[in-house]
Amino acid sequence: MTETFETIRYTADVVCIRNGAVLLIERGWPPHKGQFALPGGHVDPGETSRTAAARELLEETGVHVDPWDLTLIGIYDTPDRDPRGRYVTAAYLVTVPADTTAQAGDDAAAVRWTPLDDTGCLAFDHGEIVAAAQHRHNAPF
């Protein structure tokens, strides 16, 4: 029997909604340099995915949220979702006040608020994540 080992990287992404629009970043680095994506990144040692998601949102967009205001959308682990290798992400949803502003920082070349129903083609599987968040956002509680 041959054993195969695979390095799995753990990330967190955020669907940040303001007035029916989602906050997207323009990727400043490969892969998908120049494409729009959700704010997110690696979960650092000692962090939970929830705290990593809030940290990445702040670092990439300047938007501060309490990690406990984030709602888990789901875990995305399709083996080929990232061309760099196996990445598993915990995706979160947060709604911010109408006057929330954002500015590009860290790995983001730019940021923009885009209507939830018109995001266009996003990097990775982020379109699927946004669709799941939109479904959850519109669901009655």
C-alpha positions, 0 to 999 in steps of 0.5 A: 500500500502506497501512502500519499500525503498532501499539504493542506493550507487553511484559509478564511474568506469574508463576504462583507455586505453593505446595502446589498453590495459585497466588498471585493478586492482586486488581487495584487498577486498571483494567482488571479492577479488583477481579478476580483475576489473576497477579502481573505487569507491564511489562518495564522498559528494560534488563530481560529478561522473566525479571528483570521477572517476578521484580521484579513478583512481589516488588513486588506480593506480597512474594515473592522468587524468583531469576529463574533459578528461573523456568521459561518457560510460554509467550508469550501474544500474542493481539491482544485479550488486553488491552482497553488495546491490544496486550500481549505477555506472557512467562509464567513458572512458579515453585514456592516453599516451603510456608512462603512468605507473601505480602502485597499491595503496589504495584498489588495490592489484596489477595493470596490463595493459591487451589487450582490447579484452582479459580481461578475467572474470572481477568482477561485470559487468565490462566486459560489461563496457569494451565491451561498452568502446571498441565499443565507442573507435573504433567508428569513431568520 
